[in-house]
Amino acid sequence: MSDSGSLFNPTEVSRVAGWLSNADSGLEGYAYTNIDQYFPVGAARNRLVDSIVGACAAFAPRLPNWPMYCEAIETSEIVSESSYVPGNPTPGPPSTPSVNYDSYGTQNGANDPTVGLLQVRFSSTVHDYNYYGPLATIEAIGCNWPSALTTQADVASFWTTQGGTVTYLTFMEDPACNIPLAAWYVYMNATGNGGANAVYAANYCAGDGVAGNVVVGLLSYLEGPGFTRPADPNNSYPAGIKTRFAKLLSGLPSPDPFGVTLSPDVSEYCR
């Protein structure tokens, strides 16, 4: 899906805008404080809303109600990853910095932090999307994909050392890039990493995906595709996201979207 007009359904935009503006919608109070501070009503709020809606129009499983489910999951996941402070990795009141240098991001001379609302990492999510994801789709959402990456050789020394540079920090911090990247990664894994062994993007796009579910997708995002199996729905990461999800939707739908089996769809997630 790359038609930008089809990505921003006014009904979906209104729904997500309401979630982000109404403090009774289901997010924690500090999240609303942060949204008002970092994404005030106007251009910044509009870009945030459109990024969530566009990401889900593009990458939610192609099943009834799933754009809405995806919007609620991503709206909640941002609280778990940053609490709507761009780059803050710890839920809670506003704080800095805008990037998080964990042990993985600094090992062996790496410059590979997690960045932005959904703490995207250059060497994993950006790397995989660059080589396997549909570039026209993310650009239609509003992401200005760096042209240099389209001809970049797949060399580990580049991908592990450039994520913390100004050029790529700015790119990853943009909600129109950050949120769709994370949504793509979550739902590619949700629809294809459900087997006993890890399925990576290259394998998925080669047609080797194994059906999974949202818990699989979220744990793949949190821990990488090689997460500890079986997928634990009681893990605090998917469980916390599910709690907010149910509040945003005024109840948990039936069947439970977090447990619904989602099948691979190479045409949606791969170029």
C-alpha positions as CSV (number, residue, x, y, z in Angstrom):
1,M,0.0,0.0,0.0
2,S,1.7,3.2,-1.1
3,D,-1.2,5.6,-2.0
4,S,-0.8,8.3,0.6
5,G,-4.5,9.3,0.3
6,S,-5.5,5.8,1.4
7,L,-3.2,5.8,4.5
8,F,-5.0,8.6,6.5
9,N,-8.6,7.6,6.8
10,P,-10.3,10.5,8.6
11,T,-12.2,8.2,10.9
12,E,-9.0,6.6,12.1
13,V,-7.3,10.0,12.4
14,S,-10.1,11.2,14.6
15,R,-10.0,8.1,16.8
16,V,-6.2,8.3,17.4
17,A,-6.3,12.1,17.9
18,G,-9.0,11.5,20.6
19,W,-6.9,8.9,22.4
20,L,-4.0,11.3,22.5
21,S,-6.0,14.3,23.6
22,N,-8.5,12.8,26.1
23,A,-6.7,12.0,29.4
24,D,-9.5,9.5,30.2
25,S,-8.8,7.4,27.2
26,G,-6.5,4.9,28.9
27,L,-2.9,6.0,28.9
28,E,-1.1,6.9,32.1
29,G,-1.3,10.5,33.2
30,Y,2.3,11.2,32.7
31,A,2.0,10.1,29.0
32,Y,-0.6,12.9,28.5
33,T,1.7,15.4,30.2
34,N,4.5,14.4,27.8
35,I,2.2,14.4,24.7
36,D,1.1,18.0,25.5
37,Q,4.7,19.1,26.1
38,Y,6.5,17.3,23.2
39,F,3.6,17.1,20.7
40,P,1.5,20.2,21.2
41,V,-1.8,20.5,19.3
42,G,-0.9,21.6,15.7
43,A,1.7,20.4,13.3
44,A,3.6,18.3,15.8
45,R,0.4,16.5,17.1
46,N,-0.8,16.0,13.6
47,R,2.4,14.4,12.5
48,L,2.3,12.0,15.5
49,V,-1.3,11.0,14.8
50,D,-0.8,10.6,11.1
51,S,2.3,8.5,11.8
52,I,0.3,6.1,13.9
53,V,-2.6,5.9,11.5
54,G,-0.4,5.7,8.4
55,A,1.8,3.0,9.9
56,C,-1.2,0.8,10.8
57,A,-3.0,1.4,7.5
58,A,0.2,0.1,5.8
59,F,1.3,-2.7,8.2
60,A,-1.6,-4.0,10.3
61,P,-2.6,-7.5,9.3
62,R,-5.1,-7.4,6.5
63,L,-8.0,-8.5,8.6
64,P,-11.2,-6.8,9.8
65,N,-10.7,-4.3,12.7
66,W,-6.9,-4.7,12.6
67,P,-6.0,-1.1,11.6
68,M,-7.8,0.0,14.9
69,Y,-6.2,-2.8,16.9
70,C,-2.8,-1.8,15.5
71,E,-3.4,1.8,16.4
72,A,-4.2,0.9,20.0
73,I,-1.2,-1.3,20.2
74,E,1.2,1.3,18.8
75,T,-0.3,4.0,21.0
76,S,0.3,1.9,24.0
77,E,3.7,0.6,23.0
78,I,5.0,4.1,22.8
79,V,4.2,4.5,26.5
80,S,6.2,1.3,27.2
81,E,9.2,2.5,25.1
82,S,9.3,6.2,25.7
83,S,6.2,7.5,27.4
84,Y,6.0,10.0,24.6
85,V,9.3,11.6,25.4
86,P,11.2,11.2,22.2
87,G,13.9,8.7,22.9
88,N,13.3,8.3,26.7
89,P,13.6,4.5,27.2
90,T,12.0,4.5,30.7
91,P,8.3,5.0,31.4
92,G,7.8,7.9,33.7
93,P,8.0,11.7,33.8
94,P,9.8,13.7,31.1
95,S,13.6,13.1,30.9
96,T,16.5,13.1,28.5
97,P,18.5,12.1,26.5
98,S,16.9,11.5,23.2
99,V,18.9,8.4,22.5
100,N,19.6,5.4,24.7
101,Y,23.1,3.8,24.6
102,D,22.7,0.3,26.0
103,S,25.4,-2.3,26.2
104,Y,24.5,-3.7,22.8
105,G,24.7,-0.3,21.2
106,T,28.3,0.3,22.4
107,Q,29.8,-3.2,22.2
108,N,33.0,-3.5,20.2
109,G,33.1,0.2,19.3
110,A,29.5,0.3,18.1
111,N,27.6,3.6,17.8
112,D,24.2,2.0,17.7
113,P,21.7,3.5,20.2
114,T,18.0,2.9,20.3
115,V,16.2,6.1,19.2
116,G,12.9,7.9,19.3
117,L,9.3,7.2,20.4
118,L,9.6,3.4,19.8
119,Q,13.4,3.1,20.5
120,V,14.3,2.0,17.0
121,R,17.8,0.7,16.4
122,F,19.7,1.4,13.2
123,S,21.5,-1.9,12.9
124,S,18.4,-4.0,13.3
125,T,15.0,-2.4,12.4
126,V,16.4,0.2,10.0
127,H,18.8,-2.3,8.4
128,D,16.1,-4.8,7.8
129,Y,13.6,-2.4,6.4
130,N,16.3,-0.9,4.1
131,Y,16.9,-4.3,2.5
132,Y,13.5,-5.9,2.7
133,G,10.7,-3.4,3.5
134,P,8.7,-1.5,0.9
135,L,10.4,1.9,0.7
136,A,7.5,3.6,-1.3
137,T,5.1,2.7,1.5
138,I,7.1,4.3,4.3
139,E,7.7,7.3,2.2
140,A,4.0,7.7,1.5
141,I,3.5,7.8,5.3
142,G,5.8,10.9,5.4
143,C,9.2,9.4,6.1
144,N,12.1,10.9,4.1
145,W,14.1,7.8,3.7
146,P,17.9,8.6,3.4
147,S,18.8,8.2,-0.2
148,A,22.3,7.0,0.7
149,L,20.9,3.9,2.3
150,T,19.3,2.7,-0.9
151,T,22.7,1.9,-2.3
152,Q,24.5,1.1,0.9
153,A,26.3,-2.3,0.9
154,D,25.2,-4.6,3.7
155,V,28.4,-4.2,5.7
156,A,28.3,-4.7,9.4
157,S,30.9,-2.0,10.2
158,F,28.6,0.6,8.6
159,W,25.4,-0.5,10.3
160,T,26.9,-0.8,13.8
161,T,28.7,2.6,13.8
162,Q,26.4,5.1,12.0
163,G,23.2,5.0,14.0
164,G,24.4,7.6,16.5
165,T,25.4,10.1,13.8
166,V,23.4,13.3,13.4
167,T,22.1,12.3,10.0
168,Y,20.6,9.1,11.1
169,L,19.5,10.2,14.6
170,T,17.4,12.9,12.9
171,F,15.9,10.4,10.5
172,M,15.0,7.9,13.3
173,E,13.6,10.5,15.6
174,D,11.0,11.6,13.1
175,P,7.7,10.0,14.1
176,A,6.9,9.4,10.4
177,C,9.9,7.1,10.2
178,N,10.1,5.8,13.7
179,I,6.6,4.6,14.2
180,P,6.1,2.9,10.8
181,L,9.5,1.2,11.2
182,A,8.5,-0.3,14.6
183,A,5.0,-1.3,13.4
184,W,6.5,-3.1,10.4
185,Y,8.9,-4.9,12.6
186,V,6.3,-5.9,15.1
187,Y,3.8,-7.2,12.6
188,M,6.2,-8.9,10.3
189,N,7.3,-10.9,13.3
190,A,3.8,-11.4,14.5
191,T,2.9,-12.9,11.2
192,G,6.0,-14.9,10.6
193,N,8.1,-15.6,13.7
194,G,5.8,-18.0,15.5
195,G,7.7,-21.2,15.0
196,A,10.2,-23.0,17.2
197,N,13.2,-21.3,15.6
198,A,13.8,-17.6,14.8
199,V,12.7,-16.3,11.4
200,Y,14.6,-13.2,10.3
201,A,13.5,-10.7,7.7
202,A,15.5,-12.3,4.9
203,N,13.9,-15.7,5.7
204,Y,10.4,-14.2,6.0
205,C,10.7,-12.4,2.6
206,A,11.9,-15.7,1.1
207,G,8.6,-17.2,2.0
208,D,9.8,-19.1,5.2
209,G,7.6,-17.3,7.7
210,V,5.6,-19.3,10.4
211,A,2.3,-17.9,11.7
212,G,2.5,-16.2,15.1
213,N,0.5,-13.6,17.0
214,V,0.9,-10.1,18.5
215,V,2.7,-11.5,21.6
216,V,5.3,-13.0,19.3
217,G,5.7,-9.7,17.4
218,L,6.1,-7.7,20.6
219,L,8.6,-10.0,22.1
220,S,10.5,-10.1,18.8
221,Y,10.7,-6.3,18.9
222,L,11.8,-6.3,22.6
223,E,14.3,-9.1,22.5
224,G,15.0,-9.7,18.8
225,P,13.6,-12.5,16.6
226,G,15.5,-15.1,18.7
227,F,13.5,-14.3,21.8
228,T,13.1,-17.1,24.4
229,R,10.4,-19.5,23.3
230,P,7.6,-20.2,23.9
231,A,6.2,-16.7,23.7
232,D,5.1,-15.7,27.2
233,P,1.9,-13.6,27.1
234,N,2.5,-12.7,30.8
235,N,5.8,-11.1,30.0
236,S,5.5,-7.5,31.4
237,Y,6.1,-5.9,28.0
238,P,3.1,-7.4,26.0
239,A,1.0,-7.6,29.2
240,G,1.4,-3.9,29.9
241,I,0.6,-3.0,26.3
242,K,-2.4,-5.2,26.4
243,T,-3.7,-3.5,29.5
244,R,-3.7,0.0,27.9
245,F,-5.0,-1.5,24.6
246,A,-8.1,-2.8,26.4
247,K,-8.6,0.6,28.1
248,L,-8.3,2.5,24.8
249,L,-10.9,0.2,23.2
250,S,-13.2,0.2,26.3
251,G,-12.7,-3.5,26.7
252,L,-10.8,-6.4,25.2
253,P,-12.4,-7.6,21.9
254,S,-13.3,-11.3,21.4
255,P,-11.4,-13.2,20.2
256,D,-8.4,-11.6,22.0
257,P,-6.4,-9.9,19.3
258,F,-3.1,-10.7,21.2
259,G,-3.7,-14.4,20.8
260,V,-5.2,-14.5,17.3
261,T,-3.1,-16.5,14.8
262,L,-1.7,-14.2,12.1
263,S,-0.3,-15.7,8.9
264,P,2.6,-14.6,6.8
265,D,2.0,-12.0,4.1
266,V,5.1,-11.5,2.0
267,S,3.3,-9.1,-0.3
268,E,2.5,-6.7,2.6
269,Y,5.8,-6.7,4.4
270,C,8.4,-7.3,1.7
271,R,9.3,-5.4,-1.5
